[in-house]
Amino acid sequence: SSSYTATASDENSTLSVKVSYVDDGGTNESVTSITTSAVVSAPNSAPTGVPTITGTAQVGQVLSADASPISDTDGIGTFSYEWLRSGSPISGATSSTYTAVSGDIGSNLSIKVSYVDGGGTNESVTSNTTSAVVSAPNSAPTGVPAITGTVQEGHVLSADTSPISDADGVGTFSYEWLRNGSPISGANSSSYTVTATDVGNKLAIKVTYVDGGGTHESVTSAETGPVASAGIYLEELGLSLFSDFNLMGGGFNYINVLGNGIDVGSGVTFSITGSGTIFTNDGSIIFYGDSGATDSVNTTLLTIGEGVTFINNGRIEGTGTFDYLNGTLIDNGAINVGNSPGQLTFVGDLIRGESSVSEFELAGTQAGESYDQLAVNGTATLNGRARVTLLDGYMPALGSTFVLIAAELLKDSFDTVEGLDISNAQVLDLVSTDSTIELVSIQANRVGTDSADIIIGFESQDVIVAGAGDDIVAMIAGDDIVYTQAGDDQVYVNELPKRIDGGEGVDVLTVGTSVDFREIEGTVLERMEVISLRDLKSSIVELDADSIARIVDGDNGLTSVNSSLVVVGDDGDRVKLFGDFAENGETVLNIEGFGDTSFAVYTLDDVSLFVADNMVLEIYQSDGSKVVNSSSITGEVLAEFEGQDAEPLPNLLGDIAGLDFSILEGLQVPDSIGGAGVPNSLMEDVISQKAESMEQLLTNLAESQPSQEHAMGSMNEISGLLAPQELYMGFADNLAKLEGLLPLDVADPNPIV
């Protein structure tokens, strides 16, 4: 055509135009113009707009680039992307999306978008930066490492990390071997060769790593038993003793290894002598004495000489007498009394270790003949687990009595007892005296179904077998015995009864008073996963590692963490935790009836406590120090003040004098409170005046500098009055307290009818 628009391909070239025509004589003619100067590029139009980033700047979250705000009058070509960390390119991050990683924590991210415009110009625009990348909410690791190998001088122990899992991802493990809780210098690999220095001490392995969210995590195995010195192994011998046998030594260490057995025949005496000798049983020793025999000469099957230490980490079973009166018995293993069934007699004091298991079989009511009996000619100190089994379909008649343990003196109790809920119709009641442990078969008078039941206790003794289903059991106290069995059950008690066994499932115990669980025998409360203090006044629970392990007794299906207890409560409810517990992350759990709740996790060895964030946690460390963790200001101040001198009282009270109590004004008061018929308007007047007066009351109390005793009493009164449910549950009582503490002018309505 007669016109032409120069393009980018013409740049730096000259242009001319050739005109052709046919003249009047019919000849084809053409003429060409003079060339132009070299074509130059058009003036570039800069792009407008910048890309934006959508998403959350948090590890694990996906960020996306939105290039739609970019425009260019010269035209836009194909976009390419480059993500920047604090202005520098991130290797490999060249797509329109990017997932933040732990290396981004604390940095600002941006996206650079490049293209070639229609004029051939290379263009690039960069977004605004995000806020600094934060780590993802941490999920606490579950599981702990295990130690494999023989715990003896010269042997190699290995760390098994397979039980460890972390929802945030597990990084590279590093290792630290511990001796009695303290690091062993240079022991930083996954295996460790036991040395002479370790003999008599306990070992553990601490595994640390950085999870996918950038959080430093550490988990520690359970401790081994005491390390044995290098000694003589009774390995693969399969000893069967048909005549008297004396294992002699002076300072020797004999080990009956795991999987190895020593059978001691009837009438045969197996003796271990030699001062300083240590015999460690990691395998089994079986006594084949005469069941029910009373002749001590014929039934003394194992004798420990003077100066000999017998360590049982394995299994002792059968019928006969074990005489260690002149030696020392350290018992952390299993004792299976009898041999279908029989009597096993220990001559000397018997101390059962925390990891020990005592097994009893019942097939009738004759001690030593049809049911197992453990006799101790000395003091028996109980610990660990007891397991009761009925043989061959045997079902005791009601009132049947079984004396499982007879000793000169009994101390402490088993941590847990299995097998007592023998049917829906009856249970075995555990009865302890100063010298015996007995089982008595009693009738269950409250029996549930396999569906969800609501069972309310009577004033007299209740023996409840709730059955399967998500049951509710309430009004339990005194001599009551409760087996909730399978299901996610809820148990409400005013005080702890004789026994509660939660059975399978996630079970919640609501206690109506403050409880020091450290003082509760293990047989009272077993297999409960959650302790609730909700809707109770100023409740306090006291716990330590042993009581937590006893209450849960194994896995917790809610937390998926072994030996972990969950505690929920109202704002300011307090948990006193004794021991060197360390914080181990945060998590959110969904509990039936409570919804999603945030918890802080605290761990000591293989025991964990999950405490709701709204509660006050006081940790009493072994060195005498105290740590208070709380999101409740009032609760924290009260906890900090307890036990202090009166001098700092005004400042402490001043900390809470400015609290905002206006939240009370928004309470919805029911028309009728438990049938008491308290008028709505009167309750609203009390709440309103209480809210207006509380701040002034606290200020006056702080300025008066009262004695510590008076101040603590007043503050505890105030703490109770702050709980809205207290107004509902005890209106008349609280009205009297309000009139004594607050400048109210409310006539007594005498609301209780």
VEXDOPA-144357 format. One record per residue (C-alpha): residue in three letters; x, y, z. Coordinates in steps of 0.02 Angstrom, whole numbers. Layout:
N
 type   east  north     up
  ALA      X      Y      Z
...
***
This chain:
753
 type   east  north     up
  SER      0      0      0
  SER     53    180     -5
  SER     87    176    185
  TYR    191     63    301
  THR    213     54    489
  ALA    390     17    544
  THR    409   -134    659
  ALA    542   -193    782
  SER    620   -300    644
  ASP    657   -142    543
  GLU    763    -70    683
  ASN    935    -10    620
  SER    883    -40    436
  THR    845     90    300
  LEU    681     89    207
  SER    634    138     28
  VAL    480    123    -80
  LYS    470     57   -258
  VAL    329    123   -370
  SER    281     23   -526
  TYR    161     64   -669
  VAL    125     35   -857
  ASP    151    187   -965
  ASP     39    243  -1110
  GLY    147    147  -1231
  GLY    113    -14  -1136
  THR    286    -26  -1057
  ASN    307    -86   -875
  GLU    399     50   -780
  SER    464     62   -598
  VAL    556    192   -496
  THR    629    178   -320
  SER    638    314   -191
  ILE    789    371    -98
  THR    815    268     63
  THR    768    332    231
  SER    889    348    374
  ALA    909    196    485
  VAL    749    150    577
  VAL    761    180    763
  SER    661     95    902
  ALA    503    178    963
  PRO    510    269   1131
  ASN    472    134   1263
  SER    316    147   1371
  ALA    356     89   1547
  PRO    237    -41   1622
  THR    114     14   1754
  GLY     54    -84   1905
  VAL    149   -217   2002
  PRO    110   -399   2040
  THR     30   -441   2206
  ILE     57   -589   2323
  THR    -88   -684   2400
  GLY    -73   -807   2544
  THR     -2   -809   2721
  ALA    183   -779   2752
  GLN    203   -934   2860
  VAL    309  -1090   2842
  GLY    212  -1222   2746
  GLN     89  -1099   2670
  VAL     75  -1074   2480
  LEU    100   -898   2412
  SER     33   -853   2238
  ALA     83   -714   2118
  ASP    -57   -615   2037
  ALA      9   -524   1880
  SER   -160   -453   1827
  PRO   -119   -275   1891
  ILE     23   -261   1762
  SER    -15   -163   1601
  ASP     97    -99   1459
  THR     44     10   1311
  ASP    182    -75   1210
  GLY     97   -243   1240
  ILE    134   -386   1361
  GLY    223   -546   1316
  THR    236   -709   1414
  PHE    272   -688   1600
  SER    417   -770   1690
  TYR    432   -773   1880
  GLU    570   -761   2009
  TRP    538   -764   2198
  LEU    650   -657   2307
  ARG    699   -677   2490
  SER    748   -509   2563
  GLY    781   -451   2384
  SER    890   -598   2331
  PRO    832   -735   2212
  ILE    778   -900   2289
  SER    858  -1044   2196
  GLY    732  -1143   2094
  ALA    583  -1033   2142
  THR    528   -986   1966
  SER    343  -1027   1958
  SER    192   -920   1997
  THR    172  -1005   2168
  TYR    293  -1034   2310
  THR    282  -1132   2474
  ALA    371  -1045   2618
  VAL    507  -1148   2702
  SER    597  -1137   2869
  GLY    741  -1043   2784
  ASP    621   -900   2751
  ILE    581   -870   2935
  GLY    611   -687   2978
  SER    633   -635   2796
  ASN    517   -535   2681
  LEU    469   -615   2516
  SER    428   -533   2348
  ILE    397   -589   2168
  LYS    486   -520   2013
  VAL    387   -536   1850
  SER    479   -517   1682
  TYR    420   -511   1500
  VAL    464   -437   1328
  ASP    341   -300   1276
  GLY    272   -272   1102
  GLY    412   -149   1066
  GLY    542   -282   1101
  THR    594   -208   1267
  ASN    635   -325   1412
  GLU    526   -270   1555
  SER    520   -325   1739
  VAL    415   -270   1888
  THR    430   -324   2070
  SER    292   -338   2198
  ASN    288   -262   2369
  THR    364   -374   2504
  THR    264   -484   2619
  SER    274   -469   2807
  ALA    415   -568   2887
  VAL    386   -755   2868
  VAL    338   -839   3032
  SER    354  -1021   3082
  ALA    204  -1136   3073
  PRO    111  -1177   3236
  ASN    215  -1315   3309
  SER    149  -1492   3328
  ALA    235  -1584   3469
  PRO    324  -1744   3421
  THR    247  -1909   3471
  GLY    339  -2065   3524
  VAL    511  -2079   3601
  PRO    667  -2170   3546
  ALA    700  -2345   3610
  ILE    865  -2424   3663
  THR    910  -2597   3599
  GLY   1051  -2708   3656
  THR   1115  -2785   3817
  VAL   1138  -2661   3958
  GLN   1307  -2724   4014
  GLU   1487  -2665   4011
  GLY   1567  -2696   3842
  HIS   1406  -2714   3744
  VAL   1342  -2598   3609
  LEU   1176  -2508   3632
  SER   1083  -2434   3483
  ALA    952  -2298   3469
  ASP    792  -2346   3378
  THR    710  -2186   3316
  SER    567  -2270   3222
  PRO    438  -2230   3358
  ILE    466  -2042   3334
  SER    343  -1949   3223
  ASP    305  -1765   3197
  ALA    160  -1690   3099
  ASP    278  -1547   3050
  GLY    403  -1669   2976
  VAL    558  -1748   3051
  GLY    728  -1677   3008
  THR    901  -1753   3028
  PHE    926  -1832   3199
  SER   1068  -1792   3316
  TYR   1105  -1898   3468
  GLU   1162  -1875   3647
  TRP   1183  -2022   3767
  LEU   1142  -1987   3949
  ARG   1205  -2068   4109
  ASN   1082  -2041   4252
  GLY   1011  -1894   4154
  SER   1178  -1808   4120
  PRO   1265  -1803   3949
  ILE   1408  -1925   3919
  SER   1555  -1833   3843
  GLY   1584  -1881   3661
  ALA   1435  -2000   3653
  ASN   1346  -1920   3506
  SER   1310  -2059   3382
  SER   1162  -2176   3364
  SER   1257  -2316   3452
  TYR   1356  -2323   3613
  THR   1476  -2449   3688
  VAL   1444  -2470   3874
  THR   1597  -2435   3983
  ALA   1650  -2479   4159
  THR   1600  -2302   4213
  ASP   1420  -2344   4170
  VAL   1409  -2496   4285
  GLY   1269  -2473   4412
  ASN   1202  -2319   4322
  LYS   1053  -2296   4205
  LEU   1072  -2244   4023
  ALA    956  -2152   3904
  ILE    967  -2075   3730
  LYS    912  -1897   3688
  VAL    868  -1868   3505
  THR    855  -1690   3435
  TYR    807  -1622   3265
  VAL    733  -1470   3178
  ASP    559  -1506   3114
  GLY    484  -1445   2950
  GLY    419  -1290   3037
  GLY    591  -1239   3098
  THR    559  -1287   3279
  HIS    699  -1372   3376
  GLU    627  -1532   3449
  SER    700  -1659   3570
  VAL    635  -1823   3639
  THR    718  -1937   3765
  SER    702  -2124   3787
  ALA    655  -2213   3946
  GLU    806  -2255   4054
  THR    879  -2429   4051
  GLY    898  -2530   4207
  PRO   1062  -2519   4303
  VAL   1210  -2565   4193
  ALA   1287  -2734   4237
  SER   1473  -2761   4243
  ALA   1556  -2878   4120
  GLY   1520  -3053   4185
  ILE   1479  -3233   4150
  TYR   1330  -3266   4036
  LEU   1210  -3409   4060
  GLU   1165  -3407   3876
  GLU   1079  -3543   3776
  LEU   1112  -3665   3916
  GLY    929  -3704   3947
  LEU    970  -3761   4124
  SER    855  -3895   4194
  LEU    905  -3935   4371
  PHE    860  -4109   4437
  SER    980  -4103   4585
  ASP   1048  -3968   4698
  PHE   1152  -3839   4605
  ASN   1265  -3705   4679
  LEU   1320  -3560   4572
  MET   1474  -3498   4664
  GLY   1577  -3342   4642
  GLY   1656  -3197   4730
  GLY   1622  -3034   4641
  PHE   1564  -3123   4482
  ASN   1419  -3061   4379
  TYR   1303  -3196   4311
  ILE   1172  -3150   4182
  ASN   1026  -3259   4131
  VAL    993  -3175   3964
  LEU    828  -3133   3880
  GLY    752  -3289   3801
  ASN    850  -3408   3913
  GLY    765  -3515   4045
  ILE    817  -3599   4206
  ASP    697  -3736   4264
  VAL    712  -3786   4448
  GLY    634  -3956   4482
  SER    531  -4005   4633
  GLY    638  -4036   4786
  VAL    792  -3960   4703
  THR    883  -3810   4777
  PHE    967  -3684   4661
  SER   1092  -3586   4767
  ILE   1190  -3430   4723
  THR   1334  -3392   4842
  GLY   1488  -3284   4854
  SER   1496  -3111   4931
  GLY   1491  -2975   4799
  THR   1412  -3089   4669
  ILE   1275  -3015   4559
  PHE   1147  -3127   4472
  THR   1041  -3037   4342
  ASN    887  -3126   4277
  ASP    835  -3056   4108
  GLY    760  -3222   4056
  SER    648  -3337   4157
  ILE    666  -3446   4311
  ILE    528  -3574   4334
  PHE    499  -3666   4498
  TYR    419  -3838   4487
  GLY    383  -3861   4672
  ASP    236  -3963   4735
  SER     78  -3858   4724
  GLY      9  -3828   4897
  ALA    158  -3909   4985
  THR    200  -3846   5159
  ASP    369  -3930   5188
  SER    489  -3784   5173
  VAL    639  -3899   5150
  ASN    565  -3980   4997
  THR    500  -3817   4924
  THR    650  -3701   4949
  LEU    701  -3695   4767
  LEU    808  -3538   4755
  THR    928  -3478   4890
  ILE   1027  -3316   4884
  GLY   1181  -3317   4994
  GLU   1253  -3179   5102
  GLY   1322  -3032   5004
  VAL   1237  -3088   4842
  THR   1126  -2970   4742
  PHE    987  -3046   4637
  ILE    919  -2928   4503
  ASN    757  -2984   4422
  ASN    719  -2894   4259
  GLY    642  -3048   4181
  ARG    515  -3175   4245
  ILE    500  -3283   4399
  GLU    358  -3407   4399
  GLY    300  -3566   4480
  THR    274  -3642   4652
  GLY    403  -3647   4790
  THR    509  -3540   4905
  PHE    635  -3406   4858
  ASP    752  -3377   5007
  TYR    854  -3217   4996
  LEU    849  -3169   5180
  ASN   1039  -3152   5185
  GLY   1054  -3072   5013
  THR    975  -2930   4916
  LEU    831  -2939   4792
  ILE    804  -2800   4665
  ASP    641  -2841   4577
  ASN    583  -2748   4421
  GLY    520  -2897   4324
  ALA    368  -3011   4317
  ILE    314  -3133   4452
  ASN    188  -3263   4395
  VAL    132  -3341   4557
  GLY    106  -3528   4550
  ASN    107  -3640   4400
  SER    -79  -3662   4361
  PRO   -103  -3617   4507
  GLY      9  -3625   4663
  GLN     95  -3533   4803
  LEU    260  -3438   4788
  THR    346  -3392   4951
  PHE    478  -3257   4971
  VAL    586  -3267   5126
  GLY    638  -3088   5161
  ASP    571  -2916   5120
  LEU    498  -2899   4945
  ILE    502  -2732   4855
  ARG    412  -2733   4687
  GLY    485  -2607   4563
  GLU    387  -2479   4464
  SER    399  -2583   4305
  SER    357  -2748   4390
  VAL    209  -2860   4348
  SER    123  -2979   4472
  GLU     14  -3112   4391
  PHE   -121  -3211   4482
  GLU   -232  -3349   4413
  LEU   -400  -3399   4489
  ALA   -486  -3567   4462
  GLY   -563  -3596   4634
  THR   -558  -3538   4815
  GLN   -416  -3645   4888
  ALA   -259  -3540   4911
  GLY   -107  -3617   4829
  GLU   -210  -3755   4750
  SER   -347  -3676   4645
  TYR   -289  -3495   4651
  ASP   -118  -3414   4660
  GLN    -52  -3343   4822
  LEU    106  -3243   4852
  ALA    172  -3264   5030
  VAL    305  -3145   5096
  ASN    395  -3186   5258
  GLY    438  -3004   5285
  THR    377  -2834   5224
  ALA    301  -2826   5050
  THR    311  -2655   4965
  LEU    195  -2651   4815
  ASN    220  -2559   4650
  GLY    193  -2589   4467
  ARG     51  -2687   4388
  ALA    -55  -2831   4451
  ARG   -146  -2943   4327
  VAL   -289  -3060   4374
  THR   -345  -3200   4257
  LEU   -489  -3324   4273
  LEU   -442  -3499   4212
  ASP   -548  -3619   4109
  GLY   -709  -3518   4115
  TYR   -710  -3507   4305
  MET   -834  -3380   4375
  PRO   -826  -3352   4564
  ALA   -983  -3364   4668
  LEU  -1038  -3201   4748
  GLY   -946  -3174   4912
  SER   -796  -3282   4862
  THR   -634  -3220   4941
  PHE   -458  -3239   4873
  VAL   -306  -3191   4978
  LEU   -182  -3150   4839
  ILE    -42  -3084   4950
  ALA     -6  -3125   5131
  ALA    141  -3037   5214
  GLU    199  -2988   5386
  LEU    174  -2807   5334
  LEU    109  -2724   5175
  LYS    164  -2553   5112
  ASP    100  -2447   4967
  SER    -11  -2518   4830
  PHE     -6  -2578   4651
  ASP     -7  -2438   4522
  THR   -137  -2528   4417
  VAL   -239  -2688   4429
  GLU   -310  -2776   4277
  GLY   -449  -2904   4262
  LEU   -566  -2855   4404
  ASP   -724  -2822   4300
  ILE   -754  -3007   4268
  SER   -932  -2992   4198
  ASN  -1079  -2872   4181
  ALA  -1153  -2951   4337
  GLN  -1006  -2948   4457
  VAL   -834  -2877   4491
  LEU   -688  -2920   4604
  ASP   -672  -2793   4744
  LEU   -493  -2758   4798
  VAL   -477  -2757   4988
  SER   -313  -2708   5072
  THR   -263  -2733   5254
  ASP    -98  -2707   5343
  SER    -43  -2881   5293
  THR   -153  -2946   5151
  ILE   -219  -2906   4979
  GLU   -386  -2990   4951
  LEU   -514  -3001   4811
  VAL   -699  -3020   4852
  SER   -828  -3060   4718
  ILE   -972  -2934   4732
  GLN  -1131  -2899   4635
  ALA  -1140  -2755   4510
  ASN  -1298  -2658   4555
  ARG  -1294  -2532   4410
  VAL  -1269  -2611   4240
  GLY  -1266  -2515   4076
  THR  -1298  -2571   3898
  ASP  -1191  -2570   3742
  SER  -1271  -2403   3695
  ALA  -1242  -2231   3772
  ASP  -1309  -2235   3951
  ILE  -1335  -2106   4088
  ILE  -1306  -2185   4259
  ILE  -1337  -2085   4419
  GLY  -1266  -2152   4581
  PHE  -1366  -2191   4739
  GLU  -1326  -2134   4916
  SER  -1274  -2312   4958
  GLN  -1127  -2401   4878
  ASP  -1137  -2413   4689
  VAL  -1051  -2550   4592
  ILE  -1065  -2491   4412
  VAL  -1022  -2584   4252
  ALA  -1069  -2460   4115
  GLY  -1036  -2569   3963
  ALA   -993  -2509   3789
  GLY  -1055  -2343   3721
  ASP  -1016  -2162   3765
  ASP  -1086  -2163   3942
  ILE  -1114  -2029   4074
  VAL  -1090  -2081   4256
  ALA  -1128  -1954   4392
  MET  -1149  -1931   4580
  ILE  -1005  -2048   4621
  ALA   -915  -2042   4789
  GLY   -870  -2142   4944
  ASP   -861  -2331   4921
  ASP   -925  -2330   4742
  ILE   -839  -2439   4612
  VAL   -852  -2390   4429
  TYR   -799  -2480   4270
  THR   -849  -2375   4119
  GLN   -774  -2502   3997
  ALA   -769  -2465   3809
  GLY   -823  -2296   3739
  ASP   -785  -2112   3765
  ASP   -860  -2094   3939
  GLN   -887  -1948   4059
  VAL   -879  -1973   4247
  TYR   -933  -1839   4372
  VAL   -878  -1856   4554
  ASN   -891  -1744   4707
  GLU   -747  -1840   4783
  LEU   -645  -1985   4721
  PRO   -729  -2152   4758
  LYS   -649  -2320   4797
  ARG   -611  -2359   4615
  ILE   -638  -2291   4439
  ASP   -575  -2386   4287
  GLY   -608  -2294   4124
  GLY   -573  -2443   4012
  GLU   -549  -2416   3826
  GLY   -586  -2249   3741
  VAL   -557  -2067   3786
  ASP   -632  -2044   3959
  VAL   -659  -1878   4050
  LEU   -662  -1863   4240
  THR   -740  -1706   4313
  VAL   -695  -1685   4497
  GLY   -797  -1574   4611
  THR   -656  -1522   4725
  SER   -470  -1488   4726
  VAL   -369  -1649   4723
  ASP   -188  -1693   4755
  PHE   -174  -1843   4640
  ARG      0  -1881   4708
  GLU    -83  -1944   4867
  ILE   -209  -2056   4777
  GLU   -170  -2242   4771
  GLY   -149  -2312   4596
  THR   -296  -2431   4613
  VAL   -418  -2286   4641
  LEU   -406  -2208   4467
  GLU   -351  -2297   4308
  ARG   -364  -2271   4121
  MET   -434  -2093   4122
  GLU   -370  -1979   3984
  VAL   -442  -1809   4032
  ILE   -464  -1719   4200
  SER   -593  -1578   4192
  LEU   -612  -1435   4315
  ARG   -743  -1345   4211
  ASP   -883  -1254   4304
  LEU   -801  -1277   4474
  LYS   -746  -1141   4595
  SER   -561  -1100   4604
  SER   -508  -1281   4582
  ILE   -330  -1344   4601
  VAL   -257  -1512   4551
  GLU    -84  -1572   4599
  LEU     10  -1696   4491
  ASP    181  -1771   4462
  ALA    251  -1893   4334
  ASP    205  -2049   4435
  SER     24  -1996   4463
  ILE      3  -1950   4279
  ALA     68  -2120   4224
  ARG    -47  -2209   4348
  ILE   -203  -2112   4296
  VAL   -180  -2139   4109
  ASP   -101  -2312   4118
  GLY    -37  -2322   3940
  ASP    -91  -2241   3777
  ASN   -202  -2086   3769
  GLY   -311  -2099   3614
  LEU   -345  -1911   3617
  THR   -163  -1855   3611
  SER    -88  -2011   3529
  VAL     51  -1992   3658
  ASN     88  -2131   3782
  SER     72  -2086   3967
  SER     -2  -1915   3930
  LEU   -141  -1833   4031
  VAL   -252  -1688   3974
  VAL   -317  -1558   4098
  VAL   -453  -1431   4054
  GLY   -532  -1299   4164
  ASP   -598  -1124   4179
  ASP   -495   -964   4174
  GLY   -385   -958   4327
  ASP   -404  -1141   4377
  ARG   -235  -1202   4435
  VAL   -126  -1352   4403
  LYS     21  -1383   4519
  LEU    147  -1493   4432
  PHE    294  -1565   4530
  GLY    453  -1617   4442
  ASP    574  -1552   4310
  PHE    445  -1542   4171
  ALA    495  -1442   4017
  GLU    383  -1356   3890
  ASN    367  -1460   3733
  GLY    261  -1359   3611
  GLU     79  -1312   3586
  THR    -65  -1409   3509
  VAL   -253  -1402   3482
  LEU   -364  -1547   3537
  ASN   -549  -1574   3508
  ILE   -633  -1645   3662
  GLU   -815  -1700   3661
  GLY   -914  -1564   3748
  PHE   -770  -1440   3747
  GLY   -733  -1414   3562
  ASP   -564  -1359   3494
  THR   -453  -1310   3640
  SER   -272  -1249   3639
  PHE   -150  -1337   3753
  ALA     30  -1314   3809
  VAL    126  -1477   3821
  TYR    249  -1516   3960
  THR    359  -1671   3964
  LEU    469  -1762   4089
  ASP    552  -1920   4024
  ASP    411  -2022   3945
  VAL    268  -1933   4036
  SER    173  -1783   3964
  LEU     43  -1660   4028
  PHE    -70  -1561   3911
  VAL   -135  -1405   4003
  ALA   -269  -1292   3929
  ASP   -198  -1119   3889
  ASN   -328  -1029   3995
  MET   -271  -1114   4155
  VAL   -132  -1068   4276
  LEU     10  -1194   4279
  GLU    135  -1192   4422
  ILE    287  -1304   4400
  TYR    384  -1345   4558
  GLN    558  -1399   4502
  SER    670  -1518   4600
  ASP    791  -1376   4639
  GLY    654  -1284   4734
  SER    617  -1157   4597
  LYS    442  -1119   4538
  VAL    384  -1078   4361
  VAL    214  -1001   4329
  ASN    138  -1006   4155
  SER    -31   -924   4129
  SER   -134   -822   4008
  SER   -249   -771   4152
  ILE   -186   -610   4234
  THR   -289   -629   4391
  GLY   -242   -812   4410
  GLU    -59   -776   4381
  VAL    -54   -637   4510
  LEU   -141   -746   4639
  ALA    -20   -889   4602
  GLU    133   -777   4615
  PHE     74   -700   4779
  GLU     39   -864   4869
  GLY    172   -895   5000
  GLN    259   -726   4982
  ASP    287   -594   5115
  ALA    158   -457   5135
  GLU    276   -316   5084
  PRO    249   -327   4894
  LEU     61   -348   4913
  PRO      8   -170   4860
  ASN    102   -183   4696
  LEU     32   -356   4661
  LEU   -144   -300   4697
  GLY   -115   -147   4590
  ASP    -80   -264   4444
  ILE   -259   -324   4448
  ALA   -342   -166   4512
  GLY   -360   -101   4334
  LEU   -438   -256   4260
  ASP   -593   -232   4153
  PHE   -741   -316   4237
  SER   -868   -246   4114
  ILE   -886   -420   4041
  LEU   -997   -462   4189
  GLU  -1125   -336   4130
  GLY  -1160   -441   3976
  LEU  -1205   -601   4068
  GLN  -1368   -682   4017
  VAL  -1459   -730   4177
  PRO  -1585   -872   4166
  ASP  -1764   -841   4225
  SER  -1750   -980   4351
  ILE  -1592  -1038   4435
  GLY  -1606  -1220   4484
  GLY  -1786  -1192   4535
  ALA  -1739  -1055   4656
  GLY  -1845   -926   4567
  VAL  -1722   -782   4578
  PRO  -1789   -632   4481
  ASN  -1693   -586   4325
  SER  -1695   -401   4366
  LEU  -1622   -425   4538
  MET  -1480   -533   4472
  GLU  -1443   -404   4338
  ASP  -1436   -267   4471
  VAL  -1312   -366   4574
  ILE  -1202   -404   4423
  SER  -1205   -223   4364
  GLN  -1159   -153   4535
  LYS  -1028   -288   4557
  ALA   -946   -240   4393
  GLU   -945    -55   4437
  SER   -877    -82   4612
  MET   -745   -216   4587
  GLU   -607   -102   4522
  GLN   -630     20   4666
  LEU   -631   -121   4793
  LEU   -466   -190   4730
  THR   -388    -17   4729
  ASN   -441     14   4909
  LEU   -376   -156   4961
  ALA   -207   -120   4882
  GLU   -191     50   4965
  SER   -237    -14   5138
  GLN    -84   -129   5147
  PRO   -174   -267   5245
  SER    -91   -417   5323
  GLN    -49   -559   5207
  GLU   -177   -675   5288
  HIS   -318   -547   5271
  ALA   -268   -500   5095
  MET   -260   -679   5034
  GLY   -430   -714   5111
  SER   -505   -563   5025
  MET   -424   -603   4859
  ASN   -486   -783   4864
  GLU   -661   -718   4901
  ILE   -648   -600   4752
  SER   -580   -740   4642
  GLY   -732   -845   4684
  LEU   -853   -702   4653
  LEU   -780   -674   4481
  ALA   -847   -843   4423
  PRO  -1018   -812   4344
  GLN  -1079   -987   4381
  GLU  -1054   -953   4566
  LEU  -1189   -819   4554
  TYR  -1304   -947   4476
  MET  -1263  -1096   4588
  GLY  -1266  -1010   4757
  PHE  -1354   -843   4741
  ALA  -1399   -814   4924
  ASP  -1225   -860   4986
  ASN  -1142   -748   4858
  LEU  -1259   -604   4894
  ALA  -1201   -609   5075
  LYS  -1020   -608   5018
  LEU  -1054   -464   4899
  GLU  -1135   -361   5037
  GLY   -982   -392   5146
  LEU   -855   -349   5013
  LEU   -938   -223   4897
  PRO  -1027    -57   4928
  LEU  -1195   -127   4871
  ASP  -1366    -67   4927
  VAL  -1473   -218   4886
  ALA  -1608   -278   5004
  ASP  -1601   -464   5043
  PRO  -1735   -541   4929
  ASN  -1728   -709   5020
  PRO  -1725   -798   4852
  ILE  -1705   -978   4911
  VAL  -1875  -1060   4934
***
